[in-house]
Every structure is written in C-alpha cells, then in structure tokens.
Amino acid sequence: MDPIHTIALTMGSAWASGINLYATVFMLGYLGMSGDIALPPELQMLSHPLVLGAAAVMYCIEFFADKVPGVDTGWDTLHTFVRIPAGALLAAGAVGDVSAPAEFAAMLVGGSLAATSHAAKAGSRVVINASPEPFTNWAASITEDVTVIAGLWAALHYPWLFLAALLVFILLMIWLLPKLWRAIVKVFSFIGRLFGGGRSGEGGSGGGAGPAS
C-alpha cells in the first residue's frame, strides 16, 4: 500500500470510528475478507469471522439504540470510552509495519480525530433531542451510517478525494464545535430551569410571606 493510501486508511478508520465504530470494523473486515482491499497485517484480524460477527451484532444493537431520542445520547456517552480508544488503535494498526514513534504518532492523531467526529455526533444529538419528534433522530442516524460507509469507501479507493473532504471536515469542526457547545449548554440550562423553576418559585413566595405575617 502506497503512502497516500496508508494515510487515507489511517485517518479514515479513525474518523469513521468516532461516528460508528461497529460499521467501521465490519466494513474494513468485510472488504479485507472479500479481497477488495489488502489490510495491513495489524488489521487483518478484522477479517476473522468472530470479529465480523461481533461487529455485526453490535451494529444491529446500535442501529436501533441510535434512533431513540434520549437513548442515543446515553449510548453516545458510554461510547466515549469505546470509540476514541478504538479509533486510536485502528489508526495505529493502519500505518502498518513502522517504527514505534511513528505508530504512536498515528495513535495520537487517530485518537484526536476520532474524538472530534465523536464530539460532533454526540453533541448534535443532544441538540436534536431538544425536539420531541423522533424523525430527526432517524434521519441523523441514517445519514451518519451512510456517511461512514461512503467515507471509508472513498478513503480506500479515492484517497485524495477523501483527504480533501477530511480537511474540509476539520475546518468545519473548528468553526462548529464552539457553537455546538453553546447550544448544548442552552439545552441543559433549559432542562435545569424546567425542573428547578417550581421549587425556586415556591421559595420566593415563602420568603415574601414572612414579613407580611
């Protein structure tokens, strides 16, 4: 595998893991098993039927959990501790047989990229869940799955195109994540006022009654 394909596979697997780890593992494993791509030795275990089966089962579970408002946010929160380390490991494995410093550098970059895409996914879901209807969640989930599959396909077959799109994604996240964070704070502030407003109102009326008596 030439350097540009290696870089695209490294960045693509990390980026996709932050959005949907199980779809990423299954797709890489399936393409490796079918002979469509030659996986680096460190990633060839993804083609093992046991790994493919586990990824398929977990993808099916995530497919339904990811479409239920509230459940999707809880799922994303738990997977903060799964997607980011897995993205770092996939990136380290994708660089192939290199020196330990190069592998560690790939792990750092891959983990950061997985964290970025995971933050974008999880943060947008918190904002989307402010709306009670479930259709936006379904549309977002399906769009994410299609994006992961299309992005990985482009990384493996059109690496220059993928890397250009990834650069646009990174620049977009630099602009979007602060705005997304402010929107998340507003959502949780609204929830806090919703559940705490009644108690604060009761406290204020009680304080006013003291001097009158």
Backbone as a chain_set.jsonl record, in Angstrom:
{"seq": "MDPIHTIALTMGSAWASGINLYATVFMLGYLGMSGDIALPPELQMLSHPLVLGAAAVMYCIEFFADKVPGVDTGWDTLHTFVRIPAGALLAAGAVGDVSAPAEFAAMLVGGSLAATSHAAKAGSRVVINASPEPFTNWAASITEDVTVIAGLWAALHYPWLFLAALLVFILLMIWLLPKLWRAIVKVFSFIGRLFGGGRSGEGGSGGGAGPAS", "coords": {"N": [[0.852, -1.187, 0.0], [0.652, 2.167, -0.97], [2.045, 5.324, 0.281], [0.043, 7.425, 0.327], [-2.385, 6.046, 0.26], [-2.105, 4.666, 2.642], [-2.112, 6.755, 4.531], [-4.695, 7.753, 4.09], [-6.249, 5.517, 4.811], [-5.511, 5.318, 7.497], [-6.4, 7.795, 8.616], [-9.044, 7.693, 7.798], [-10.178, 5.404, 9.048], [-9.965, 6.138, 11.728], [-11.494, 8.531, 11.848], [-14.048, 7.56, 11.019], [-14.564, 5.734, 13.063], [-15.176, 7.33, 15.241], [-17.751, 8.047, 14.697], [-19.349, 5.777, 13.998], [-18.357, 3.02, 15.242], [-18.733, 0.227, 15.0], [-19.815, -0.22, 12.452], [-17.628, 0.635, 11.012], [-15.577, -1.229, 11.709], [-16.778, -3.591, 10.772], [-17.066, -3.067, 8.012], [-14.392, -2.641, 7.151], [-13.326, -5.159, 7.815], [-14.925, -6.861, 6.233], [-14.322, -5.979, 3.61], [-11.623, -6.603, 3.588], [-11.747, -9.397, 3.894], [-13.103, -10.151, 1.563], [-11.247, -9.577, -0.328], [-11.201, -7.161, -1.569], [-9.681, -5.083, -0.594], [-6.303, -4.857, 0.604], [-5.586, -5.422, 3.742], [-3.456, -3.977, 6.257], [-1.037, -5.963, 8.094], [-1.52, -5.709, 10.879], [-4.219, -5.176, 11.01], [-5.512, -7.298, 9.91], [-6.878, -9.126, 11.446], [-9.412, -8.143, 11.629], [-10.837, -9.284, 9.631], [-11.52, -11.758, 10.516], [-14.007, -14.247, 11.103], [-15.163, -14.246, 13.688], [-14.686, -11.665, 14.68], [-16.017, -10.181, 12.715], [-18.633, -11.134, 13.118], [-19.167, -10.266, 15.766], [-18.972, -7.476, 15.402], [-21.089, -7.089, 13.622], [-23.331, -7.825, 15.185], [-23.19, -5.904, 17.256], [-23.469, -3.621, 15.719], [-26.109, -3.884, 14.851], [-27.468, -3.606, 17.294], [-26.731, -0.977, 17.944], [-27.895, 0.298, 15.781], [-30.643, 0.395, 16.345], [-30.673, 1.558, 18.936], [-29.621, 4.021, 18.392], [-31.602, 5.497, 17.272], [-33.538, 6.248, 19.007], [-34.781, 8.891, 20.793], [-32.938, 10.356, 23.42], [-32.084, 7.805, 24.383], [-30.146, 7.498, 22.463], [-28.328, 9.529, 23.153], [-27.448, 8.641, 25.678], [-26.23, 6.26, 24.849], [-24.197, 7.291, 23.186], [-22.725, 8.655, 25.141], [-21.718, 6.572, 26.758], [-20.154, 5.36, 24.821], [-18.107, 7.1, 24.461], [-15.923, 6.164, 25.778], [-15.23, 4.051, 24.264], [-15.243, 4.411, 21.409], [-13.25, 6.383, 20.918], [-10.701, 5.36, 22.007], [-10.665, 3.027, 20.404], [-10.594, 4.101, 17.83], [-8.057, 5.271, 17.91], [-6.471, 2.957, 18.138], [-7.109, 1.597, 15.743], [-6.083, 3.421, 13.905], [-3.367, 3.301, 14.546], [-2.856, 0.646, 13.854], [-3.356, 0.758, 11.132], [-1.218, 2.038, 9.901], [0.665, 0.182, 9.413], [3.736, -1.71, 9.239], [5.793, 0.027, 10.937], [8.078, 2.295, 12.61], [8.176, 2.458, 16.222], [7.813, 5.143, 17.286], [6.5, 6.373, 15.069], [4.186, 4.85, 14.916], [3.046, 5.462, 17.379], [2.594, 8.179, 17.028], [0.659, 8.074, 14.998], [-1.359, 6.915, 16.485], [-1.929, 8.964, 18.338], [-2.841, 11.047, 16.625], [-4.945, 9.721, 15.38], [-6.625, 9.126, 17.579], [-7.315, 11.726, 18.361], [-8.695, 12.592, 16.088], [-10.818, 10.765, 16.032], [-12.03, 11.518, 18.427], [-12.887, 14.071, 17.73], [-14.809, 13.651, 15.645], [-16.576, 12.06, 17.085], [-17.407, 13.863, 19.1], [-18.758, 15.725, 17.52], [-20.872, 14.141, 16.56], [-22.143, 13.206, 18.983], [-22.685, 15.642, 20.288], [-24.369, 16.98, 18.468], [-26.571, 15.308, 18.61], [-27.553, 15.778, 21.191], [-28.568, 18.361, 20.883], [-30.455, 17.898, 18.851], [-32.213, 16.25, 20.233], [-33.646, 18.027, 21.722], [-35.914, 18.523, 20.388], [-39.104, 17.003, 20.402], [-40.012, 15.147, 18.516], [-39.328, 12.021, 16.805], [-38.305, 11.773, 14.245], [-36.224, 13.338, 13.27], [-34.038, 12.257, 14.607], [-33.929, 9.712, 13.448], [-33.36, 10.404, 10.778], [-30.87, 11.676, 11.129], [-29.336, 9.537, 12.167], [-29.378, 7.625, 10.081], [-28.173, 9.121, 8.074], [-25.624, 9.45, 9.193], [-24.69, 6.77, 9.191], [-24.621, 6.222, 6.424], [-22.77, 8.144, 5.669], [-20.443, 7.253, 6.972], [-19.975, 4.783, 5.659], [-19.722, 5.64, 2.97], [-17.597, 7.433, 3.28], [-15.472, 5.79, 4.181], [-15.265, 4.104, 1.966], [-14.445, 5.941, 0.028], [-11.998, 6.683, 1.186], [-10.529, 4.355, 0.854], [-10.54, 3.871, -1.883], [-10.451, 6.27, -3.296], [-8.29, 8.076, -2.284], [-7.164, 10.726, -2.321], [-9.393, 12.342, -2.759], [-10.862, 11.764, -0.47], [-9.126, 12.734, 1.585], [-9.123, 15.45, 0.994], [-11.806, 16.049, 1.512], [-11.8, 15.412, 4.218], [-10.141, 17.392, 5.266], [-11.784, 19.608, 4.858], [-13.821, 18.861, 6.62], [-12.465, 18.998, 9.115], [-11.85, 21.748, 9.262], [-14.446, 22.709, 9.29], [-15.323, 21.656, 11.728], [-13.708, 23.081, 13.522], [-14.913, 25.542, 13.37], [-17.569, 24.854, 14.024], [-17.801, 23.34, 16.468], [-17.452, 25.016, 18.867], [-19.85, 26.535, 18.677], [-21.701, 24.498, 18.785], [-21.227, 23.552, 21.351], [-22.127, 25.756, 22.887], [-24.816, 25.645, 22.237], [-25.497, 23.186, 23.4], [-25.115, 23.784, 26.108], [-27.175, 25.637, 26.451], [-29.391, 23.959, 26.071], [-29.204, 22.198, 28.29], [-29.367, 24.098, 30.325], [-31.968, 25.005, 29.961], [-33.348, 22.651, 30.564], [-32.617, 22.424, 33.246], [-33.879, 24.747, 34.315], [-36.474, 24.044, 33.782], [-37.015, 21.865, 35.472], [-36.268, 22.883, 37.903], [-37.577, 25.26, 38.285], [-40.083, 25.366, 39.551], [-39.584, 24.825, 42.28], [-37.903, 26.972, 42.953], [-39.686, 29.054, 42.661], [-41.541, 28.5, 44.673], [-39.938, 28.903, 46.907], [-39.436, 31.644, 46.702], [-42.007, 32.772, 47.106], [-42.516, 31.942, 49.664], [-40.568, 33.334, 51.107], [-41.487, 35.921, 50.832], [-43.767, 35.907, 52.343], [-43.1, 35.946, 55.02], [-42.407, 38.576, 56.235], [-44.912, 39.767, 55.952], [-46.587, 38.449, 57.757]], "CA": [[0.0, 0.0, 0.0], [1.491, 3.35, -1.079], [1.872, 6.22, 1.437], [-1.201, 8.191, 0.342], [-3.442, 5.113, 0.661], [-1.912, 4.384, 4.068], [-2.582, 7.922, 5.282], [-6.154, 7.814, 3.975], [-6.801, 4.439, 5.631], [-5.277, 5.669, 8.899], [-7.305, 8.876, 9.008], [-10.432, 7.293, 7.557], [-10.64, 4.469, 10.07], [-10.117, 6.887, 12.981], [-12.646, 9.425, 11.687], [-15.287, 6.785, 10.978], [-14.773, 5.105, 14.364], [-15.814, 8.291, 16.126], [-19.174, 8.158, 14.359], [-19.957, 4.444, 14.142], [-17.224, 2.102, 15.322], [-19.054, -1.144, 14.582], [-19.9, -0.206, 10.988], [-16.251, 0.774, 10.521], [-14.884, -2.515, 11.858], [-17.386, -4.59, 9.88], [-16.769, -2.755, 6.613], [-12.98, -2.931, 6.899], [-13.146, -6.608, 7.859], [-15.564, -7.488, 5.074], [-13.544, -5.669, 2.41], [-10.396, -7.384, 3.661], [-12.064, -10.807, 3.676], [-13.509, -10.348, 0.17], [-10.124, -9.308, -1.207], [-11.341, -5.863, -2.209], [-8.513, -4.319, -0.167], [-5.299, -5.615, 1.356], [-5.409, -4.788, 5.039], [-2.136, -4.149, 6.882], [-1.024, -7.15, 8.964], [-2.083, -5.421, 12.196], [-5.678, -5.076, 10.914], [-6.082, -8.472, 9.24], [-7.778, -9.826, 12.359], [-10.768, -7.643, 11.426], [-11.494, -10.176, 8.671], [-11.862, -13.028, 11.162], [-15.462, -14.363, 11.269], [-15.574, -13.902, 15.049], [-14.713, -10.202, 14.764], [-17.106, -9.726, 11.851], [-19.9, -11.445, 13.776], [-19.339, -9.364, 16.914], [-19.236, -6.134, 14.883], [-22.433, -7.083, 13.044], [-24.302, -7.837, 16.284], [-23.165, -4.611, 17.927], [-24.028, -2.632, 14.802], [-27.576, -4.022, 14.888], [-27.92, -3.003, 18.549], [-26.575, 0.477, 17.811], [-28.827, 0.78, 14.759], [-31.916, 0.719, 16.994], [-30.453, 2.477, 20.058], [-29.243, 5.322, 17.861], [-32.774, 6.156, 16.695], [-34.478, 6.556, 20.081], [-34.349, 10.115, 21.482], [-32.516, 10.143, 24.802], [-31.275, 6.586, 24.406], [-28.965, 7.733, 21.623], [-27.36, 10.327, 23.911], [-26.841, 7.746, 26.655], [-25.351, 5.353, 24.098], [-23.013, 8.06, 22.797], [-21.94, 8.947, 26.338], [-20.984, 5.349, 27.096], [-19.182, 5.032, 23.772], [-16.941, 7.977, 24.533], [-14.816, 5.348, 26.286], [-15.019, 2.935, 23.328], [-14.934, 4.871, 20.054], [-11.994, 7.141, 20.828], [-9.547, 4.436, 22.062], [-10.673, 2.126, 19.249], [-10.118, 4.877, 16.685], [-6.603, 5.388, 18.046], [-5.863, 1.648, 17.851], [-7.242, 1.322, 14.309], [-5.135, 4.279, 13.198], [-2.026, 2.75, 14.763], [-2.741, -0.583, 13.069], [-3.449, 1.028, 9.7], [0.044, 2.543, 9.331], [1.474, -0.959, 9.02], [4.987, -2.016, 9.925], [6.608, 1.245, 11.022], [8.768, 2.429, 13.893], [7.302, 2.703, 17.373], [7.391, 6.546, 17.349], [5.522, 6.654, 14.013], [2.937, 4.199, 15.307], [2.467, 6.229, 18.483], [2.098, 9.424, 16.441], [-0.599, 7.737, 14.338], [-2.342, 6.686, 17.545], [-2.327, 10.263, 18.87], [-3.641, 11.749, 15.624], [-6.177, 8.965, 15.201], [-7.481, 9.333, 18.741], [-7.837, 13.09, 18.298], [-9.677, 12.663, 15.008], [-11.996, 10.031, 16.489], [-12.683, 12.351, 19.442], [-13.553, 15.182, 17.05], [-16.031, 13.183, 14.984], [-17.494, 11.608, 18.14], [-17.975, 15.052, 19.728], [-19.729, 16.292, 16.592], [-22.051, 13.268, 16.548], [-22.83, 13.204, 20.276], [-23.18, 16.98, 20.567], [-25.525, 17.281, 17.617], [-27.716, 14.534, 19.096], [-28.129, 16.477, 22.352], [-29.357, 19.471, 20.354], [-31.597, 17.33, 18.134], [-33.149, 15.686, 21.205], [-34.499, 19.085, 22.265], [-37.185, 18.374, 19.675], [-39.703, 15.744, 20.878], [-40.317, 14.17, 17.462], [-38.201, 11.095, 16.594], [-37.919, 11.635, 12.842], [-34.915, 13.951, 13.08], [-33.054, 11.27, 15.066], [-33.812, 8.672, 12.426], [-32.665, 10.974, 9.625], [-29.466, 11.889, 11.506], [-28.671, 8.241, 12.316], [-29.194, 7.02, 8.753], [-27.174, 9.943, 7.383], [-24.31, 9.114, 9.758], [-24.278, 5.453, 8.705], [-24.283, 6.35, 5.004], [-21.539, 8.941, 5.595], [-19.327, 6.383, 7.366], [-19.717, 3.816, 4.585], [-19.221, 6.366, 1.8], [-16.289, 7.995, 3.604], [-14.478, 4.718, 4.168], [-15.096, 3.671, 0.574], [-13.62, 6.947, -0.636], [-10.643, 6.612, 1.737], [-9.85, 3.164, 0.355], [-10.479, 3.829, -3.342], [-10.141, 7.604, -3.812], [-7.698, 8.675, -1.078], [-7.001, 12.166, -2.425], [-10.718, 12.933, -2.58], [-11.22, 11.643, 0.95], [-8.3, 13.621, 2.394], [-9.618, 16.81, 0.772], [-13.062, 16.165, 2.269], [-11.459, 15.382, 5.64], [-9.648, 18.726, 5.603], [-12.982, 20.458, 4.977], [-14.487, 18.456, 7.862], [-11.713, 19.525, 10.254], [-12.073, 23.186, 9.295], [-15.847, 22.908, 9.702], [-15.432, 21.368, 13.156], [-13.102, 24.199, 14.246], [-15.94, 26.585, 13.415], [-18.862, 24.395, 14.526], [-17.829, 22.776, 17.818], [-17.791, 26.018, 19.897], [-21.266, 26.87, 18.569], [-22.434, 23.324, 19.252], [-21.091, 23.53, 22.808], [-23.032, 26.762, 23.438], [-26.186, 25.136, 22.084], [-25.681, 22.135, 24.409], [-25.265, 24.469, 27.4], [-28.526, 26.205, 26.483], [-30.347, 22.86, 26.25], [-29.166, 21.735, 29.68], [-29.859, 25.192, 31.163], [-33.423, 24.97, 29.85], [-33.821, 21.494, 31.333], [-32.466, 22.771, 34.654], [-34.944, 25.67, 34.706], [-37.752, 23.339, 33.686], [-37.21, 21.015, 36.655], [-35.991, 23.618, 39.137], [-38.335, 26.507, 38.364], [-41.179, 25.288, 40.518], [-39.05, 24.895, 43.636], [-37.427, 28.323, 43.221], [-40.869, 29.898, 42.796], [-42.115, 28.266, 45.987], [-39.052, 29.516, 47.869], [-39.604, 33.076, 46.654], [-43.269, 33.153, 47.71], [-42.408, 31.715, 51.121], [-39.767, 34.401, 51.694], [-42.276, 37.131, 50.863], [-44.862, 35.781, 53.316], [-42.592, 36.133, 56.366], [-42.599, 39.925, 56.767], [-46.34, 40.125, 55.983], [-47.207, 37.913, 58.95]], "C": [[0.893, 1.243, 0.0], [1.164, 4.332, 0.047], [0.545, 6.949, 1.47], [-2.384, 7.306, 0.734], [-3.327, 4.786, 2.15], [-2.422, 5.531, 4.924], [-4.103, 7.998, 5.261], [-6.814, 6.731, 4.822], [-6.66, 4.766, 7.112], [-6.271, 6.709, 9.38], [-8.771, 8.468, 8.851], [-10.974, 6.366, 8.629], [-10.838, 5.179, 11.406], [-11.34, 7.79, 12.934], [-13.96, 8.658, 11.751], [-15.588, 6.132, 12.323], [-15.468, 6.038, 15.341], [-17.295, 8.438, 15.884], [-19.885, 6.829, 14.567], [-18.835, 3.404, 14.076], [-17.546, 0.75, 14.709], [-19.229, -1.238, 13.069], [-18.512, -0.121, 10.379], [-15.513, -0.559, 10.559], [-15.449, -3.537, 10.881], [-17.014, -4.32, 8.426], [-15.314, -3.049, 6.282], [-12.729, -4.436, 6.862], [-13.729, -7.305, 6.645], [-14.77, -7.232, 3.797], [-12.216, -6.419, 2.4], [-10.631, -8.849, 3.368], [-12.397, -11.086, 2.208], [-12.366, -10.116, -0.816], [-10.212, -7.979, -1.925], [-10.177, -4.944, -1.836], [-7.55, -5.267, 0.549], [-5.047, -4.885, 2.665], [-3.977, -4.953, 5.528], [-2.173, -5.343, 7.837], [-1.691, -6.917, 10.32], [-3.602, -5.344, 12.184], [-6.314, -6.305, 10.283], [-7.008, -9.28, 10.135], [-9.217, -9.34, 12.215], [-11.551, -8.531, 10.472], [-11.894, -11.513, 9.278], [-13.376, -13.099, 11.378], [-15.956, -13.982, 12.661], [-15.675, -12.384, 15.217], [-15.849, -9.647, 13.913], [-18.466, -9.964, 12.496], [-20.181, -10.513, 14.941], [-19.665, -7.948, 16.446], [-20.643, -6.034, 14.306], [-23.505, -7.038, 14.131], [-24.356, -6.471, 16.964], [-23.693, -3.499, 17.021], [-25.548, -2.685, 14.815], [-28.14, -3.394, 16.164], [-27.853, -1.479, 18.452], [-27.561, 1.051, 16.818], [-30.153, 1.192, 15.388], [-31.732, 1.718, 18.137], [-30.223, 3.898, 19.56], [-30.434, 6.117, 17.335], [-33.833, 6.495, 17.735], [-33.995, 7.803, 20.801], [-34.049, 9.858, 22.957], [-31.632, 8.916, 24.933], [-30.006, 6.794, 23.581], [-27.9, 8.548, 22.357], [-26.673, 9.489, 24.986], [-25.861, 6.778, 26.012], [-24.059, 6.063, 23.697], [-22.121, 8.349, 23.995], [-21.102, 7.742, 26.751], [-19.877, 5.075, 26.087], [-18.071, 6.061, 23.632], [-15.701, 7.183, 24.936], [-14.505, 4.156, 25.374], [-14.527, 3.449, 21.979], [-13.568, 5.539, 19.952], [-10.768, 6.234, 20.967], [-9.491, 3.496, 20.862], [-10.202, 2.844, 17.995], [-8.609, 5.045, 16.709], [-5.912, 4.081, 17.688], [-5.959, 1.302, 16.366], [-6.263, 2.168, 13.502], [-3.715, 3.745, 13.34], [-1.82, 1.477, 13.949], [-2.705, -0.331, 11.577], [-2.138, 1.49, 9.092], [0.985, 1.398, 8.955], [2.732, -1.112, 9.845], [5.9, -0.796, 9.899], [7.295, 1.278, 12.386], [7.762, 2.733, 15.0], [6.911, 4.175, 17.489], [6.343, 6.902, 16.302], [4.168, 6.042, 14.351], [2.243, 4.977, 16.424], [1.904, 7.555, 17.982], [0.769, 9.19, 15.73], [-1.705, 7.518, 15.36], [-2.85, 8.011, 18.118], [-3.242, 11.015, 17.896], [-4.983, 11.047, 15.43], [-7.139, 9.144, 16.363], [-8.098, 10.719, 18.741], [-8.916, 13.222, 17.233], [-10.959, 11.923, 15.387], [-12.76, 10.838, 17.539], [-13.449, 13.498, 18.799], [-14.854, 14.74, 16.4], [-17.042, 12.672, 15.997], [-18.163, 12.802, 18.815], [-19.026, 15.698, 18.836], [-21.012, 15.464, 16.577], [-22.834, 13.384, 17.849], [-23.421, 14.572, 20.589], [-24.396, 17.334, 19.74], [-26.759, 16.518, 18.07], [-28.361, 15.187, 20.316], [-29.032, 17.611, 21.883], [-30.608, 18.951, 19.648], [-32.645, 16.812, 19.108], [-33.987, 16.742, 21.91], [-35.853, 19.094, 21.574], [-37.8, 17.031, 20.037], [-39.954, 14.708, 19.785], [-39.091, 13.297, 17.165], [-37.63, 11.102, 15.177], [-36.548, 12.25, 12.558], [-33.814, 13.006, 13.514], [-32.833, 10.188, 14.026], [-33.014, 9.185, 11.232], [-31.184, 11.174, 9.926], [-28.72, 10.565, 11.571], [-28.385, 7.607, 10.962], [-28.141, 7.793, 7.964], [-25.769, 9.633, 7.88], [-23.808, 7.775, 9.238], [-23.838, 5.52, 7.243], [-22.968, 7.113, 4.84], [-20.321, 8.1, 5.948], [-18.967, 5.428, 6.23], [-19.117, 4.512, 3.361], [-17.824, 6.932, 2.061], [-15.188, 6.954, 3.592], [-14.213, 4.219, 2.75], [-14.201, 4.653, -0.176], [-12.183, 6.895, -0.129], [-9.859, 5.461, 1.129], [-9.656, 3.18, -1.163], [-10.136, 5.171, -3.984], [-9.511, 8.423, -2.682], [-7.539, 10.182, -1.155], [-8.321, 12.883, -2.2], [-11.127, 12.895, -1.106], [-10.43, 12.626, 1.801], [-8.707, 15.082, 2.21], [-10.909, 17.037, 1.561], [-12.788, 16.179, 3.769], [-10.93, 16.735, 6.098], [-10.81, 19.701, 5.764], [-13.718, 20.149, 6.276], [-13.783, 19.055, 9.082], [-11.914, 21.032, 10.384], [-13.494, 23.508, 9.752], [-16.011, 22.677, 11.197], [-14.806, 22.465, 14.014], [-14.112, 25.338, 14.399], [-17.187, 26.142, 14.174], [-18.857, 24.001, 15.994], [-18.071, 23.821, 18.914], [-19.262, 26.404, 19.874], [-22.126, 25.716, 19.087], [-22.377, 23.231, 20.776], [-22.036, 24.548, 23.459], [-24.485, 26.314, 23.33], [-26.484, 24.054, 23.112], [-25.887, 22.758, 25.79], [-26.663, 25.065, 27.527], [-29.571, 25.124, 26.711], [-30.379, 22.41, 27.697], [-29.608, 22.832, 30.657], [-31.388, 25.233, 31.138], [-34.004, 23.813, 30.654], [-33.722, 21.781, 32.83], [-33.541, 23.723, 35.136], [-36.296, 24.984, 34.712], [-38.039, 22.538, 34.945], [-36.963, 21.768, 37.96], [-36.807, 24.87, 39.315], [-39.411, 26.501, 39.41], [-40.683, 25.447, 41.94], [-38.56, 26.3, 43.964], [-38.579, 29.289, 43.398], [-41.487, 29.751, 44.164], [-41.276, 28.95, 47.058], [-39.231, 31.02, 47.905], [-40.895, 33.527, 47.306], [-43.23, 32.976, 49.221], [-41.637, 32.837, 51.778], [-40.554, 35.692, 51.806], [-43.343, 37.089, 51.93], [-44.398, 36.08, 54.718], [-42.849, 37.523, 56.919], [-44.066, 40.29, 56.879], [-47.011, 39.607, 57.244], [-46.703, 38.64, 60.181]], "O": [[1.777, 1.378, 0.846], [0.129, 4.199, 0.7], [-0.042, 7.088, 2.543], [-3.282, 7.748, 1.451], [-4.339, 4.645, 2.837], [-3.091, 5.305, 5.932], [-4.731, 8.274, 6.284], [-7.823, 6.987, 5.48], [-7.578, 4.521, 7.895], [-6.91, 6.538, 10.418], [-9.624, 8.842, 9.656], [-12.112, 6.528, 9.071], [-11.774, 4.863, 12.14], [-12.135, 7.812, 13.873], [-14.882, 9.061, 12.459], [-16.755, 5.991, 12.688], [-16.257, 5.594, 16.175], [-18.027, 8.902, 16.759], [-20.914, 6.77, 15.241], [-18.426, 2.972, 12.998], [-16.73, 0.185, 13.98], [-18.831, -2.234, 12.465], [-18.246, -0.736, 9.346], [-14.902, -0.971, 9.573], [-14.697, -4.266, 10.234], [-16.682, -5.249, 7.689], [-15.026, -3.642, 5.243], [-12.012, -4.933, 5.993], [-13.121, -8.22, 6.089], [-14.563, -8.142, 2.995], [-11.735, -6.826, 1.342], [-9.832, -9.486, 2.682], [-12.023, -12.128, 1.67], [-12.496, -10.421, -2.002], [-9.394, -7.69, -2.798], [-9.737, -4.128, -2.646], [-7.94, -6.33, 1.031], [-4.374, -3.855, 2.692], [-3.344, -5.97, 5.242], [-3.242, -5.694, 8.338], [-2.349, -7.811, 10.853], [-4.225, -5.436, 13.242], [-7.535, -6.354, 10.133], [-7.839, -10.04, 9.638], [-10.147, -10.033, 12.627], [-12.782, -8.537, 10.493], [-12.543, -12.321, 8.613], [-13.976, -12.109, 11.796], [-17.057, -13.449, 12.799], [-16.624, -11.879, 15.816], [-16.563, -8.742, 14.344], [-19.347, -9.107, 12.434], [-21.3, -10.023, 15.093], [-20.533, -7.289, 17.019], [-21.315, -5.017, 14.476], [-24.479, -6.295, 14.011], [-25.438, -5.942, 17.22], [-24.298, -2.541, 17.503], [-26.206, -1.645, 14.794], [-29.172, -2.725, 16.121], [-28.794, -0.78, 18.828], [-28.022, 2.179, 16.99], [-30.727, 2.215, 15.016], [-32.545, 2.63, 18.295], [-30.588, 4.864, 20.23], [-30.289, 7.289, 16.989], [-34.911, 6.978, 17.387], [-32.904, 7.791, 21.371], [-34.832, 9.21, 23.652], [-30.556, 8.98, 25.527], [-28.929, 6.326, 23.951], [-26.706, 8.291, 22.203], [-25.464, 9.604, 25.19], [-24.792, 6.508, 26.559], [-22.967, 5.514, 23.845], [-20.896, 8.295, 23.884], [-19.917, 7.877, 27.056], [-18.794, 4.615, 26.45], [-17.192, 5.916, 22.783], [-14.586, 7.478, 24.504], [-13.624, 3.351, 25.676], [-13.512, 2.979, 21.464], [-12.818, 5.288, 19.009], [-9.867, 6.313, 20.133], [-8.41, 3.197, 20.356], [-9.485, 2.261, 17.181], [-7.951, 4.973, 15.671], [-4.883, 4.087, 17.012], [-5.007, 0.776, 15.789], [-5.681, 1.691, 12.528], [-2.95, 3.736, 12.376], [-0.735, 1.251, 13.414], [-2.103, -1.101, 10.828], [-1.947, 1.354, 7.884], [1.981, 1.61, 8.264], [2.788, -0.697, 11.003], [6.678, -0.608, 8.965], [7.102, 0.384, 13.21], [6.651, 3.199, 14.745], [5.745, 4.449, 17.773], [5.404, 7.643, 16.593], [3.127, 6.648, 14.101], [1.022, 5.133, 16.424], [0.86, 8.007, 18.453], [-0.146, 10.007, 15.839], [-2.855, 7.891, 15.127], [-4.047, 8.172, 18.355], [-4.28, 11.549, 18.289], [-6.025, 11.694, 15.328], [-8.343, 9.296, 16.154], [-9.27, 10.879, 19.081], [-9.931, 13.885, 17.447], [-12.059, 12.395, 15.098], [-13.991, 10.845, 17.544], [-14.531, 13.862, 19.26], [-15.889, 15.38, 16.582], [-18.246, 12.831, 15.796], [-19.365, 12.763, 19.078], [-20.058, 16.164, 19.319], [-22.112, 16.018, 16.58], [-24.04, 13.63, 17.833], [-24.537, 14.661, 21.101], [-25.349, 17.922, 20.249], [-27.877, 17.016, 17.935], [-29.583, 15.155, 20.46], [-30.125, 17.804, 22.414], [-31.695, 19.5, 19.824], [-33.842, 16.921, 18.841], [-34.935, 16.407, 22.619], [-36.827, 19.615, 22.116], [-37.11, 16.012, 19.993], [-40.094, 13.522, 20.081], [-37.956, 13.764, 17.258], [-36.584, 10.501, 14.932], [-35.8, 11.754, 11.716], [-32.764, 12.945, 12.874], [-31.7, 9.793, 13.753], [-32.115, 8.508, 10.733], [-30.334, 10.881, 9.085], [-27.592, 10.469, 11.087], [-27.284, 7.111, 10.722], [-27.316, 7.198, 7.27], [-24.829, 9.56, 7.089], [-22.637, 7.647, 8.882], [-22.814, 4.949, 6.868], [-22.15, 6.776, 3.984], [-19.28, 8.214, 5.301], [-17.796, 5.283, 5.88], [-18.134, 4.042, 2.787], [-16.969, 6.916, 1.177], [-14.103, 7.192, 3.062], [-13.07, 3.946, 2.384], [-13.31, 4.248, -0.922], [-11.246, 7.043, -0.913], [-8.652, 5.577, 0.913], [-8.715, 2.573, -1.673], [-9.593, 5.211, -5.088], [-10.13, 9.361, -2.178], [-7.755, 10.868, -0.156], [-8.366, 13.914, -1.528], [-11.665, 13.864, -0.571], [-11.008, 13.292, 2.66], [-8.644, 15.868, 3.156], [-11.086, 18.077, 2.195], [-13.47, 16.883, 4.515], [-11.239, 17.177, 7.204], [-10.825, 20.517, 6.686], [-14.186, 21.06, 6.958], [-14.445, 19.566, 9.986], [-12.125, 21.54, 11.485], [-13.716, 24.458, 10.503], [-16.746, 23.405, 11.864], [-15.299, 22.758, 15.103], [-14.155, 26.009, 15.43], [-17.799, 26.939, 14.885], [-19.816, 24.296, 16.706], [-18.84, 23.54, 19.833], [-19.868, 26.584, 20.93], [-23.146, 25.932, 19.741], [-23.365, 22.872, 21.416], [-22.674, 24.243, 24.466], [-25.289, 26.574, 24.225], [-27.592, 23.996, 23.645], [-26.739, 22.305, 26.555], [-27.269, 25.002, 28.596], [-30.529, 25.333, 27.455], [-31.454, 22.255, 28.277], [-30.167, 22.525, 31.71], [-32.026, 25.467, 32.164], [-35.018, 23.963, 31.336], [-34.621, 21.431, 33.595], [-34.072, 23.552, 36.233], [-37.159, 25.293, 35.534], [-39.168, 22.528, 35.435], [-37.411, 21.325, 39.018], [-36.754, 25.495, 40.374], [-39.637, 27.505, 40.085], [-41.314, 26.146, 42.734], [-38.753, 26.788, 45.078], [-38.488, 30.233, 44.182], [-41.914, 30.736, 44.766], [-41.819, 29.512, 48.008], [-39.191, 31.629, 48.975], [-40.911, 34.55, 47.99], [-43.827, 33.753, 49.965], [-41.985, 33.265, 52.878], [-40.347, 36.475, 52.733], [-43.789, 38.141, 52.387], [-45.222, 36.442, 55.558], [-43.457, 37.647, 57.982], [-44.451, 41.034, 57.781], [-47.921, 40.257, 57.76], [-47.117, 38.325, 61.297]]}, "num_chains": 1, "name": "protein.A"}
